[in-house]
Amino acid sequence: MANVNVRNLPDEVHRAIRIQAARNGRSTEAEIRAILEQAVKPEGRMKLGSFLASAAREAGGLTDEEHALFESARIKSPARAVSFE
């Protein structure tokens, strides 16, 4: 896992994160991880392929059967970083 250092974090921001962490029963470090994860992976986010398929379906471009075909063919595993070695 990666490590990140945040410099020049205002004291009031750090204090607010500590308070929020205590309310959530987590350490400050765990709270910061949760905040960052929520920022980049919100629960309600829609992935690009799903968005394009729904837009096409709403525009009359895809039937339900075609949409189901795309859904079944879609790769559902997480993306992996490319290795050039």
Secondary structure in CASP SS format (residue, H / E / C, confidence):
PFRMAT SS
TARGET T0000
AUTHOR 0000-0000-0000
METHOD secondary structure of the structure
MODEL  1
M C 1.00
A C 1.00
N C 1.00
V C 1.00
N C 1.00
V C 1.00
R C 1.00
N C 1.00
L C 1.00
P C 1.00
D H 1.00
E H 1.00
V H 1.00
H H 1.00
R H 1.00
A H 1.00
I H 1.00
R H 1.00
I H 1.00
Q H 1.00
A H 1.00
A H 1.00
R H 1.00
N C 1.00
G C 1.00
R C 1.00
S C 1.00
T H 1.00
E H 1.00
A H 1.00
E H 1.00
I H 1.00
R H 1.00
A H 1.00
I H 1.00
L H 1.00
E H 1.00
Q H 1.00
A H 1.00
V H 1.00
K C 1.00
P C 1.00
E C 1.00
G C 1.00
R C 1.00
M C 1.00
K C 1.00
L H 1.00
G H 1.00
S H 1.00
F H 1.00
L H 1.00
A H 1.00
S H 1.00
A H 1.00
A H 1.00
R H 1.00
E H 1.00
A C 1.00
G C 1.00
G C 1.00
L C 1.00
T C 1.00
D H 1.00
E H 1.00
E H 1.00
H H 1.00
A H 1.00
L H 1.00
F H 1.00
E H 1.00
S H 1.00
A H 1.00
R C 1.00
I C 1.00
K C 1.00
S C 1.00
P C 1.00
A C 1.00
R C 1.00
A C 1.00
V C 1.00
S C 1.00
F C 1.00
E C 1.00
END
